[in-house]
Amino acid sequence: MNAVPSFAGHGYGSSILRTPRDAEYEVLSRVTRMLRQAAEDNHGRDLIAAVHKNNQMWTILAADLASSGNGLPDEVRAGLLSLASFSLRHGHLAMAGKAKIDPLIDINMSVMRGLRQEASA
């Protein structure tokens, strides 16, 4: 994913000296933390704010993944775009009170693990 510069203007953090992978991990971590904190709130303001932020993040990631300048292999891009699509649909259901946010947390955590494994390889 190459969306790091896009995140800086959306309240996801600054572009302090770190790798793009580190910045993406940090964004995922912050949004996931918001989702976890809101998980106890069945349909409250915190849950809606957290899911909305998650949807924003996945929209930015999807736009980056769909761009011709993205350097990830096609298979990885397709898989991440599929996760983005699911996350956005599920997020809308969660904000409507029709779904739990646990799958959103699980997806973000999986992507975070993938980012860490690639960094250590």
OpenMM code with the backbone's topology and positions (N, CA, C; nanometers):
from openmm import Vec3, app, unit

residues = "MET ASN ALA VAL PRO SER PHE ALA GLY HIS GLY TYR GLY SER SER ILE LEU ARG THR PRO ARG ASP ALA GLU TYR GLU VAL LEU SER ARG VAL THR ARG MET LEU ARG GLN ALA ALA GLU ASP ASN HIS GLY ARG ASP LEU ILE ALA ALA VAL HIS LYS ASN ASN GLN MET TRP THR ILE LEU ALA ALA ASP LEU ALA SER SER GLY ASN GLY LEU PRO ASP GLU VAL ARG ALA GLY LEU LEU SER LEU ALA SER PHE SER LEU ARG HIS GLY HIS LEU ALA MET ALA GLY LYS ALA LYS ILE ASP PRO LEU ILE ASP ILE ASN MET SER VAL MET ARG GLY LEU ARG GLN GLU ALA SER ALA".split()
positions = [
    Vec3(0.0860, -0.1161, 0.0000),
    Vec3(0.0000, 0.0000, 0.0000),
    Vec3(0.0904, 0.1222, 0.0000),
    Vec3(0.0489, 0.2239, -0.0660),
    Vec3(0.1305, 0.3445, -0.0774),
    Vec3(0.0558, 0.4683, -0.0320),
    Vec3(-0.0462, 0.4540, 0.0481),
    Vec3(-0.1366, 0.5636, 0.0790),
    Vec3(-0.0890, 0.6563, 0.1888),
    Vec3(0.0319, 0.6435, 0.2342),
    Vec3(0.0800, 0.7216, 0.3481),
    Vec3(0.0611, 0.8711, 0.3304),
    Vec3(0.1054, 0.9324, 0.2188),
    Vec3(0.0855, 1.0763, 0.2070),
    Vec3(-0.0621, 1.1146, 0.2132),
    Vec3(-0.1500, 1.0290, 0.1634),
    Vec3(-0.2927, 1.0581, 0.1668),
    Vec3(-0.3460, 1.0650, 0.3090),
    Vec3(-0.2902, 0.9854, 0.4002),
    Vec3(-0.3390, 0.9818, 0.5368),
    Vec3(-0.3069, 1.1094, 0.6133),
    Vec3(-0.1960, 1.1740, 0.5824),
    Vec3(-0.1507, 1.2888, 0.6607),
    Vec3(-0.2555, 1.3985, 0.6658),
    Vec3(-0.3269, 1.4216, 0.5594),
    Vec3(-0.4260, 1.5275, 0.5567),
    Vec3(-0.5622, 1.4878, 0.6089),
    Vec3(-0.5748, 1.3679, 0.6606),
    Vec3(-0.7052, 1.3184, 0.7052),
    Vec3(-0.7103, 1.2913, 0.8550),
    Vec3(-0.6211, 1.3499, 0.9311),
    Vec3(-0.6245, 1.3329, 1.0757),
    Vec3(-0.5729, 1.1998, 1.1235),
    Vec3(-0.4913, 1.1313, 1.0447),
    Vec3(-0.4406, 1.0007, 1.0828),
    Vec3(-0.2996, 1.0066, 1.1371),
    Vec3(-0.2412, 1.1217, 1.1462),
    Vec3(-0.1058, 1.1327, 1.1992),
    Vec3(-0.0161, 1.2061, 1.1023),
    Vec3(0.0986, 1.2390, 1.1493),
    Vec3(0.1933, 1.3140, 1.0671),
    Vec3(0.2843, 1.2192, 0.9911),
    Vec3(0.3616, 1.2761, 0.9037),
    Vec3(0.4549, 1.1955, 0.8263),
    Vec3(0.5947, 1.2107, 0.8833),
    Vec3(0.6088, 1.1878, 1.0150),
    Vec3(0.7375, 1.1891, 1.0824),
    Vec3(0.8256, 1.0847, 1.0154),
    Vec3(0.9552, 1.0943, 1.0332),
    Vec3(1.0474, 1.0016, 0.9685),
    Vec3(1.0157, 0.8567, 1.0053),
    Vec3(0.9506, 0.7902, 0.9124),
    Vec3(0.9200, 0.6484, 0.9266),
    Vec3(0.8923, 0.5944, 0.7878),
    Vec3(0.8988, 0.4654, 0.7781),
    Vec3(0.8742, 0.4046, 0.6482),
    Vec3(0.7250, 0.4102, 0.6180),
    Vec3(0.6900, 0.4008, 0.4908),
    Vec3(0.5473, 0.3963, 0.4567),
    Vec3(0.4753, 0.2816, 0.5281),
    Vec3(0.5416, 0.1682, 0.5400),
    Vec3(0.4814, 0.0530, 0.6087),
    Vec3(0.4548, 0.0847, 0.7556),
    Vec3(0.5504, 0.1539, 0.8215),
    Vec3(0.5318, 0.1939, 0.9611),
    Vec3(0.4135, 0.2884, 0.9755),
    Vec3(0.4029, 0.3817, 0.8838),
    Vec3(0.2923, 0.4780, 0.8895),
    Vec3(0.1585, 0.4084, 0.8671),
    Vec3(0.1533, 0.3158, 0.7730),
    Vec3(0.0298, 0.2416, 0.7488),
    Vec3(-0.0076, 0.1589, 0.8715),
    Vec3(0.0913, 0.0979, 0.9326),
    Vec3(0.0667, 0.0204, 1.0542),
    Vec3(0.0101, 0.1109, 1.1635),
    Vec3(0.0687, 0.2291, 1.1799),
    Vec3(0.0237, 0.3227, 1.2827),
    Vec3(-0.1214, 0.3653, 1.2599),
    Vec3(-0.1566, 0.3924, 1.1365),
    Vec3(-0.2943, 0.4311, 1.1046),
    Vec3(-0.3898, 0.3171, 1.1375),
    Vec3(-0.3558, 0.1976, 1.0922),
    Vec3(-0.4398, 0.0809, 1.1224),
    Vec3(-0.4524, 0.0605, 1.2726),
    Vec3(-0.3430, 0.0781, 1.3439),
    Vec3(-0.3433, 0.0605, 1.4891),
    Vec3(-0.4359, 0.1613, 1.5575),
    Vec3(-0.4263, 0.2862, 1.5180),
    Vec3(-0.5115, 0.3900, 1.5797),
    Vec3(-0.6597, 0.3645, 1.5538),
    Vec3(-0.6914, 0.3329, 1.4297),
    Vec3(-0.8319, 0.3087, 1.3956),
    Vec3(-0.8821, 0.1836, 1.4661),
    Vec3(-0.7995, 0.0800, 1.4717),
    Vec3(-0.8392, -0.0438, 1.5390),
    Vec3(-0.8599, -0.0203, 1.6881),
    Vec3(-0.7749, 0.0612, 1.7468),
    Vec3(-0.7913, 0.0961, 1.8883),
    Vec3(-0.9263, 0.1664, 1.9106),
    Vec3(-0.9618, 0.2566, 1.8203),
    Vec3(-1.0922, 0.3234, 1.8303),
    Vec3(-1.2057, 0.2217, 1.8221),
    Vec3(-1.1936, 0.1265, 1.7295),
    Vec3(-1.2976, 0.0243, 1.7147),
    Vec3(-1.3090, -0.0613, 1.8399),
    Vec3(-1.1961, -0.1002, 1.8960),
    Vec3(-1.1985, -0.1821, 2.0180),
    Vec3(-1.2645, -0.1078, 2.1333),
    Vec3(-1.2303, 0.0194, 2.1478),
    Vec3(-1.2892, 0.0974, 2.2566),
    Vec3(-1.4391, 0.1146, 2.2373),
    Vec3(-1.4817, 0.1213, 2.1130),
    Vec3(-1.6240, 0.1399, 2.0841),
    Vec3(-1.7018, 0.0086, 2.0849),
    Vec3(-1.6324, -0.1040, 2.0869),
    Vec3(-1.6987, -0.2336, 2.0775),
    Vec3(-1.8014, -0.2557, 2.1889),
    Vec3(-1.7775, -0.1972, 2.3026),
    Vec3(-1.8710, -0.2122, 2.4139),
    Vec3(-1.9982, -0.1296, 2.3949),
    Vec3(-1.9909, -0.0297, 2.3105),
    Vec3(-2.1021, 0.0610, 2.2846),
    Vec3(-2.1817, 0.0070, 2.1659),
    Vec3(-2.2962, -0.0531, 2.1904),
    Vec3(-2.3704, -0.1230, 2.0867),
    Vec3(-2.4089, -0.0375, 1.9660),
    Vec3(-2.4519, 0.0844, 1.9865),
    Vec3(-2.4911, 0.1691, 1.8732),
    Vec3(-2.4766, 0.3162, 1.9098),
    Vec3(-2.3758, 0.3453, 1.9865),
    Vec3(-2.3584, 0.4818, 2.0333),
    Vec3(-2.2715, 0.5654, 1.9422),
    Vec3(-2.2517, 0.6866, 1.9867),
    Vec3(-2.1743, 0.7853, 1.9122),
    Vec3(-2.0305, 0.7392, 1.8881),
    Vec3(-1.9691, 0.6771, 1.9892),
    Vec3(-1.8308, 0.6307, 1.9742),
    Vec3(-1.8185, 0.5216, 1.8683),
    Vec3(-1.9145, 0.4316, 1.8651),
    Vec3(-1.9129, 0.3251, 1.7659),
    Vec3(-1.9253, 0.3832, 1.6258),
    Vec3(-2.0164, 0.4741, 1.6066),
    Vec3(-2.0357, 0.5343, 1.4746),
    Vec3(-1.9116, 0.6114, 1.4325),
    Vec3(-1.8516, 0.6860, 1.5239),
    Vec3(-1.7300, 0.7616, 1.4917),
    Vec3(-1.6153, 0.6676, 1.4542),
    Vec3(-1.5998, 0.5588, 1.5289),
    Vec3(-1.4917, 0.4643, 1.5020),
    Vec3(-1.5120, 0.3944, 1.3681),
    Vec3(-1.6324, 0.3510, 1.3407),
    Vec3(-1.6595, 0.2820, 1.2145),
    Vec3(-1.6466, 0.3802, 1.0979),
    Vec3(-1.6904, 0.5033, 1.1183),
    Vec3(-1.6757, 0.6045, 1.0131),
    Vec3(-1.5268, 0.6266, 0.9817),
    Vec3(-1.4431, 0.6363, 1.0846),
    Vec3(-1.2986, 0.6535, 1.0644),
    Vec3(-1.2410, 0.5309, 0.9934),
    Vec3(-1.2869, 0.4123, 1.0299),
    Vec3(-1.2423, 0.2902, 0.9630),
    Vec3(-1.2817, 0.2932, 0.8150),
    Vec3(-1.4039, 0.3364, 0.7861),
    Vec3(-1.4488, 0.3466, 0.6474),
    Vec3(-1.3648, 0.4476, 0.5694),
    Vec3(-1.3328, 0.5599, 0.6323),
    Vec3(-1.2467, 0.6582, 0.5662),
    Vec3(-1.1110, 0.5972, 0.5329),
    Vec3(-1.0540, 0.5279, 0.6297),
    Vec3(-0.9235, 0.4672, 0.6101),
    Vec3(-0.9273, 0.3681, 0.4930),
    Vec3(-1.0277, 0.2792, 0.4922),
    Vec3(-1.0356, 0.1789, 0.3867),
    Vec3(-1.0670, 0.2424, 0.2520),
    Vec3(-1.1376, 0.3524, 0.2489),
    Vec3(-1.1634, 0.4228, 0.1227),
    Vec3(-1.0335, 0.4783, 0.0665),
    Vec3(-0.9509, 0.5369, 0.1530),
    Vec3(-0.8208, 0.5892, 0.1100),
    Vec3(-0.7316, 0.4747, 0.0622),
    Vec3(-0.7291, 0.3664, 0.1390),
    Vec3(-0.6483, 0.2510, 0.0988),
    Vec3(-0.6948, 0.1943, -0.0348),
    Vec3(-0.8263, 0.1830, -0.0532),
    Vec3(-0.8802, 0.1278, -0.1782),
    Vec3(-0.8429, 0.2155, -0.2972),
    Vec3(-0.8503, 0.3458, -0.2801),
    Vec3(-0.8129, 0.4366, -0.3893),
    Vec3(-0.6661, 0.4183, -0.4248),
    Vec3(-0.5816, 0.4049, -0.3234),
    Vec3(-0.4398, 0.3835, -0.3485),
    Vec3(-0.4154, 0.2483, -0.4152),
    Vec3(-0.4818, 0.1460, -0.3674),
    Vec3(-0.4648, 0.0122, -0.4233),
    Vec3(-0.5101, 0.0055, -0.5689),
    Vec3(-0.6112, 0.0838, -0.6030),
    Vec3(-0.6650, 0.0825, -0.7387),
    Vec3(-0.5835, 0.1681, -0.8357),
    Vec3(-0.4933, 0.2489, -0.7823),
    Vec3(-0.4154, 0.3376, -0.8693),
    Vec3(-0.3082, 0.2600, -0.9441),
    Vec3(-0.2746, 0.3097, -1.0609),
    Vec3(-0.1742, 0.2421, -1.1438),
    Vec3(-0.0345, 0.2509, -1.0828),
    Vec3(-0.0115, 0.3462, -0.9940),
    Vec3(0.1197, 0.3623, -0.9334),
    Vec3(0.1458, 0.2723, -0.8143),
    Vec3(0.0475, 0.1940, -0.7737),
    Vec3(0.0661, 0.1062, -0.6597),
    Vec3(0.1606, -0.0069, -0.6977),
    Vec3(0.2626, -0.0284, -0.6148),
    Vec3(0.3659, -0.1257, -0.6473),
    Vec3(0.3421, -0.2662, -0.5969),
    Vec3(0.2317, -0.2915, -0.5310),
    Vec3(0.2058, -0.4266, -0.4812),
    Vec3(0.1725, -0.5216, -0.5960),
    Vec3(0.2026, -0.6491, -0.5779),
    Vec3(0.1636, -0.7482, -0.6789),
    Vec3(0.0117, -0.7499, -0.6966),
    Vec3(-0.0321, -0.7790, -0.8186),
    Vec3(-0.1754, -0.7761, -0.8503),
    Vec3(-0.2588, -0.8628, -0.7564),
    Vec3(-0.2072, -0.9795, -0.7209),
    Vec3(-0.2820, -1.0708, -0.6340),
    Vec3(-0.3018, -1.0103, -0.4945),
    Vec3(-0.2008, -0.9453, -0.4419),
    Vec3(-0.2093, -0.8815, -0.3104),
    Vec3(-0.3057, -0.7633, -0.3170),
    Vec3(-0.2931, -0.6840, -0.4225),
    Vec3(-0.3833, -0.5693, -0.4400),
    Vec3(-0.5284, -0.6158, -0.4461),
    Vec3(-0.5540, -0.7215, -0.5225),
    Vec3(-0.6911, -0.7729, -0.5360),
    Vec3(-0.7447, -0.8198, -0.4015),
    Vec3(-0.6613, -0.8887, -0.3245),
    Vec3(-0.7045, -0.9359, -0.1928),
    Vec3(-0.7357, -0.8207, -0.0987),
    Vec3(-0.6502, -0.7194, -0.0998),
    Vec3(-0.6734, -0.6036, -0.0129),
    Vec3(-0.7946, -0.5232, -0.0584),
    Vec3(-0.8162, -0.5134, -0.1897),
    Vec3(-0.9368, -0.4446, -0.2394),
    Vec3(-1.0631, -0.5195, -0.1980),
    Vec3(-1.0549, -0.6514, -0.1965),
    Vec3(-1.1688, -0.7315, -0.1501),
    Vec3(-1.1966, -0.7054, -0.0016),
    Vec3(-1.0892, -0.6984, 0.0775),
    Vec3(-1.1059, -0.6661, 0.2202),
    Vec3(-1.1635, -0.5257, 0.2383),
    Vec3(-1.1189, -0.4323, 0.1565),
    Vec3(-1.1704, -0.2957, 0.1641),
    Vec3(-1.3197, -0.2943, 0.1352),
    Vec3(-1.3591, -0.3643, 0.0309),
    Vec3(-1.5009, -0.3690, -0.0065),
    Vec3(-1.5852, -0.4296, 0.1054),
    Vec3(-1.5400, -0.5406, 0.1601),
    Vec3(-1.6117, -0.6033, 0.2707),
    Vec3(-1.6186, -0.5097, 0.3908),
    Vec3(-1.5052, -0.4480, 0.4251),
    Vec3(-1.5002, -0.3603, 0.5425),
    Vec3(-1.5963, -0.2433, 0.5286),
    Vec3(-1.6029, -0.1865, 0.4103),
    Vec3(-1.6938, -0.0732, 0.3883),
    Vec3(-1.8401, -0.1165, 0.4004),
    Vec3(-1.8748, -0.2283, 0.3352),
    Vec3(-2.0133, -0.2777, 0.3440),
    Vec3(-2.0495, -0.3122, 0.4880),
    Vec3(-1.9599, -0.3841, 0.5552),
    Vec3(-1.9868, -0.4261, 0.6926),
    Vec3(-1.9914, -0.3051, 0.7859),
    Vec3(-1.9074, -0.2077, 0.7587),
    Vec3(-1.9081, -0.0858, 0.8391),
    Vec3(-2.0420, -0.0141, 0.8330),
    Vec3(-2.0991, -0.0067, 0.7145),
    Vec3(-2.2308, 0.0574, 0.7018),
    Vec3(-2.3372, -0.0205, 0.7784),
    Vec3(-2.3295, -0.1525, 0.7737),
    Vec3(-2.4241, -0.2343, 0.8513),
    Vec3(-2.4049, -0.2125, 1.0008),
    Vec3(-2.2802, -0.2032, 1.0441),
    Vec3(-2.2518, -0.1817, 1.1868),
    Vec3(-2.3053, -0.0459, 1.2328),
    Vec3(-2.2874, 0.0569, 1.1504),
    Vec3(-2.3378, 0.1889, 1.1886),
    Vec3(-2.4904, 0.1910, 1.1951),
    Vec3(-2.5544, 0.1042, 1.1177),
    Vec3(-2.7002, 0.0943, 1.1206),
    Vec3(-2.7485, 0.0028, 1.2328),
    Vec3(-2.6557, -0.0526, 1.3100),
    Vec3(-2.6924, -0.1410, 1.4196),
    Vec3(-2.7288, -0.2812, 1.3755),
    Vec3(-2.6909, -0.3182, 1.2536),
    Vec3(-2.7281, -0.4485, 1.1986),
    Vec3(-2.6136, -0.5491, 1.1989),
    Vec3(-2.4979, -0.5099, 1.2497),
    Vec3(-2.3823, -0.6005, 1.2517),
    Vec3(-2.2873, -0.5581, 1.3631),
    Vec3(-2.2113, -0.6520, 1.4123),
    Vec3(-2.1078, -0.6253, 1.5129),
    Vec3(-1.9826, -0.5727, 1.4427),
    Vec3(-1.8970, -0.5064, 1.5180),
    Vec3(-1.7756, -0.4527, 1.4577),
    Vec3(-1.6559, -0.5465, 1.4714),
    Vec3(-1.6737, -0.6596, 1.5358),
    Vec3(-1.5642, -0.7543, 1.5539),
    Vec3(-1.4951, -0.7935, 1.4227),
    Vec3(-1.5696, -0.8208, 1.3137),
    Vec3(-1.5001, -0.8543, 1.1884),
    Vec3(-1.4101, -0.7410, 1.1387),
    Vec3(-1.4489, -0.6170, 1.1623),
    Vec3(-1.3658, -0.5037, 1.1205),
    Vec3(-1.2343, -0.5024, 1.1984),
    Vec3(-1.2439, -0.5302, 1.3259),
    Vec3(-1.1243, -0.5372, 1.4103),
    Vec3(-1.0348, -0.6514, 1.3636),
    Vec3(-1.0953, -0.7668, 1.3363),
    Vec3(-1.0183, -0.8839, 1.2919),
    Vec3(-0.9453, -0.8574, 1.1601),
    Vec3(-1.0126, -0.7938, 1.0663),
    Vec3(-0.9498, -0.7629, 0.9369),
    Vec3(-0.8324, -0.6686, 0.9569),
    Vec3(-0.8526, -0.5623, 1.0334),
    Vec3(-0.7445, -0.4670, 1.0574),
    Vec3(-0.6254, -0.5344, 1.1249),
    Vec3(-0.6539, -0.6192, 1.2222),
    Vec3(-0.5459, -0.6895, 1.2922),
    Vec3(-0.4694, -0.7813, 1.1961),
    Vec3(-0.5388, -0.8478, 1.1079),
    Vec3(-0.4731, -0.9351, 1.0099),
    Vec3(-0.3819, -0.8555, 0.9178),
    Vec3(-0.4295, -0.7413, 0.8722),
    Vec3(-0.3473, -0.6567, 0.7855),
    Vec3(-0.2263, -0.6052, 0.8627),
    Vec3(-0.2465, -0.5683, 0.9884),
    Vec3(-0.1349, -0.5220, 1.0712),
    Vec3(-0.0305, -0.6321, 1.0875),
    Vec3(-0.0757, -0.7556, 1.1109),
    Vec3(0.0185, -0.8681, 1.1219),
    Vec3(0.0958, -0.8859, 0.9916),
    Vec3(0.0260, -0.8739, 0.8798),
    Vec3(0.0915, -0.8846, 0.7505),
    Vec3(0.1967, -0.7768, 0.7294),
    Vec3(0.1658, -0.6548, 0.7707),
    Vec3(0.2631, -0.5459, 0.7586),
    Vec3(0.3862, -0.5731, 0.8444),
    Vec3(0.3669, -0.6261, 0.9632),
    Vec3(0.4801, -0.6556, 1.0517),
    Vec3(0.5633, -0.7709, 0.9989),
    Vec3(0.4990, -0.8732, 0.9445),
    Vec3(0.5725, -0.9879, 0.8896),
    Vec3(0.6570, -0.9466, 0.7694),
    Vec3(0.6013, -0.8618, 0.6833),
    Vec3(0.6774, -0.8140, 0.5674),
    Vec3(0.7953, -0.7302, 0.6122),
    Vec3(0.7765, -0.6507, 0.7172),
    Vec3(0.8835, -0.5634, 0.7653),
    Vec3(0.9981, -0.6447, 0.8238),
    Vec3(0.9660, -0.7588, 0.8850),
    Vec3(1.0706, -0.8391, 0.9480),
    Vec3(1.1355, -0.9371, 0.8501),
    Vec3(1.0783, -0.9510, 0.7312),
    Vec3(1.1331, -1.0456, 0.6330),
    Vec3(1.2547, -0.9910, 0.5622),
] * unit.nanometer
topology = app.Topology()
chain = topology.addChain("A")
for resn in residues:
    res = topology.addResidue(resn, chain)
    for name in ("N", "CA", "C"):
        topology.addAtom(name, app.Element.getBySymbol(name[0]), res)
